[in-house]
């Protein structure tokens, strides 16, 4: 089965969206800025693809050979333009937290992230060279954040993640 793991922002890296210089702390009249409504920590609650949805952790089987899945994940957007993401995974046979850090910015309804380092814990992060940049569209309604992007891999098409503010 071909499987796409839905790490809500890394999915957009697969879409081949590369951004340069996305982090900025001010709005230059059309440039990047930080959206205060994103400040804080958000938990990935569910995903949607091909008119089907799954709670996280979970999986959407698109066919006998294709699936999209999600895990337990929390992302914190800081007011200084940095973010960190903690994903609980058991890829090595026992649960552990994988941490990723970088910078973020918005331009209109586009959320752009640049991953700069990652590792199994905050004290042992390794640089990502070159940094990975990606973007997706976003919207906030109350304490719910929705992020959508398009995968280049048929039949995955558009995949949407819904996150809840802690």
C-alpha positions as CSV (number, residue, x, y, z in Angstrom):
1,X,0.0,0.0,0.0
2,X,1.4,3.4,-0.9
3,X,1.1,5.5,2.2
4,X,1.3,9.3,2.8
5,X,1.8,10.1,6.4
6,X,0.1,13.4,7.2
7,X,2.5,15.6,9.2
8,X,0.3,18.6,8.7
9,X,3.0,20.9,7.3
10,X,5.5,18.4,5.9
11,X,2.8,17.3,3.5
12,X,3.1,20.6,1.8
13,X,6.8,20.1,1.4
14,X,5.9,17.1,-0.8
15,X,3.9,19.5,-2.9
16,X,7.1,21.1,-3.9
17,X,6.3,24.5,-2.6
18,X,9.6,26.3,-1.9
19,X,9.7,29.7,-0.3
20,X,12.6,32.0,0.3
21,X,12.9,34.4,3.2
22,X,9.5,33.7,4.7
23,X,10.0,34.8,8.2
24,X,9.5,38.5,9.1
25,X,8.3,40.2,12.2
26,X,6.4,43.0,10.5
27,X,4.1,43.7,7.6
28,X,5.7,45.7,4.8
29,X,2.5,46.5,3.0
30,X,2.1,43.2,1.1
31,X,5.0,41.2,2.5
32,X,5.1,38.5,5.2
33,X,3.8,39.1,8.7
34,X,2.9,37.1,11.8
35,X,-0.8,36.5,12.4
36,X,-1.5,36.9,16.2
37,X,-4.5,34.5,16.0
38,X,-2.0,31.7,15.4
39,X,0.0,32.4,18.5
40,X,-0.1,29.4,20.9
41,X,-0.2,25.6,20.8
42,X,-2.4,23.7,18.4
43,X,-3.2,19.9,18.5
44,X,-3.8,18.0,15.2
45,X,-7.4,16.7,15.6
46,X,-8.3,15.3,12.2
47,X,-7.5,15.1,8.5
48,X,-9.7,15.1,5.4
49,X,-8.8,13.8,1.9
50,X,-11.0,12.7,-1.0
51,X,-14.3,13.6,0.9
52,X,-13.3,11.3,3.7
53,X,-12.0,12.1,7.2
54,X,-10.3,10.5,10.1
55,X,-9.6,11.6,13.7
56,X,-5.9,11.6,14.7
57,X,-4.2,9.4,15.2
58,X,-5.9,7.6,12.3
59,X,-5.9,6.7,8.6
60,X,-8.0,7.3,5.5
61,X,-7.8,4.4,3.0
62,X,-8.3,6.0,-0.4
63,X,-8.1,2.6,-2.2
64,X,-6.7,-0.9,-1.7
65,X,-3.2,0.5,-2.3
66,X,-3.4,4.2,-1.2
67,X,-3.8,5.7,2.3
68,X,-3.2,9.0,4.2
69,X,-2.6,8.8,8.0
70,X,-1.9,11.2,10.9
71,X,-0.4,10.9,14.3
72,X,-0.4,12.7,17.6
73,X,1.1,16.1,17.0
74,X,1.2,19.6,18.6
75,X,2.6,22.7,17.0
76,X,3.4,26.0,18.9
77,X,3.6,29.3,17.0
78,X,5.6,31.9,19.0
79,X,5.2,35.7,18.7
80,X,8.9,36.0,17.7
81,X,8.3,34.1,14.4
82,X,9.6,30.7,15.6
83,X,7.6,27.5,15.9
84,X,8.2,24.1,17.3
85,X,6.3,20.9,16.6
86,X,6.2,17.7,18.7
87,X,5.0,14.5,17.1
88,X,4.6,11.4,19.2
89,X,5.6,8.4,17.1
90,X,6.5,4.8,17.6
91,X,8.5,4.2,14.4
92,X,11.4,2.7,16.4
93,X,9.1,0.2,18.3
94,X,8.6,2.4,21.4
95,X,6.8,5.7,21.7
96,X,9.0,8.8,21.7
97,X,8.6,12.5,20.8
98,X,10.2,13.9,17.6
99,X,10.7,17.7,17.7
100,X,11.0,20.0,14.8
101,X,11.8,23.7,15.0
102,X,11.9,26.6,12.5
103,X,10.4,29.9,11.5
104,X,6.9,30.9,10.3
105,X,5.1,33.8,8.7
106,X,1.8,34.5,6.9
107,X,0.9,36.4,3.8
108,X,-2.9,36.7,3.5
109,X,-4.3,33.2,3.9
110,X,-0.9,31.5,3.2
111,X,1.0,30.1,6.1
112,X,4.7,29.5,5.3
113,X,7.0,27.5,7.5
114,X,10.8,26.8,7.3
115,X,12.1,23.8,9.2
116,X,15.6,24.5,10.4
117,X,16.3,21.7,12.9
118,X,14.9,18.4,14.2
119,X,15.6,15.6,16.6
120,X,14.3,13.2,19.3
121,X,14.4,15.9,22.0
122,X,15.0,19.6,22.5
123,X,18.6,19.1,23.7
124,X,19.7,17.0,20.7
125,X,18.4,18.8,17.6
126,X,20.3,18.5,14.4
127,X,20.3,21.2,11.6
128,X,18.3,20.5,8.5
129,X,20.5,21.4,5.6
130,X,19.2,22.9,3.5
131,X,16.2,24.0,5.5
132,X,12.8,22.7,4.3
133,X,10.2,25.3,3.4
134,X,6.5,24.8,2.6
135,X,3.2,26.5,2.7
136,X,-0.5,26.0,2.8
137,X,-3.7,28.0,3.1
138,X,-5.0,28.6,6.6
139,X,-8.0,29.9,8.5
140,X,-9.0,30.3,12.1
141,X,-12.6,30.1,13.5
142,X,-12.6,30.4,17.3
143,X,-10.2,27.8,18.6
144,X,-10.1,25.8,15.4
145,X,-7.3,26.1,12.8
146,X,-7.7,24.6,9.4
147,X,-4.7,24.1,7.0
148,X,-5.0,22.8,3.5
149,X,-2.6,21.8,0.8
150,X,-2.4,19.8,-2.4
151,X,-0.2,16.7,-2.7
152,X,1.5,16.0,-6.0
153,X,0.8,12.3,-5.6
154,X,-2.5,11.1,-7.1
155,X,-5.0,10.2,-5.8
156,X,-4.1,12.2,-2.6
157,X,-5.2,15.5,-4.1
158,X,-6.1,18.1,-1.5
159,X,-5.5,17.2,2.2
160,X,-6.8,19.3,5.1
161,X,-5.8,19.2,8.7
162,X,-7.9,20.5,11.5
163,X,-6.2,21.6,14.7
164,X,-7.6,22.6,18.1
165,X,-6.0,25.3,20.3
166,X,-4.8,24.1,23.7
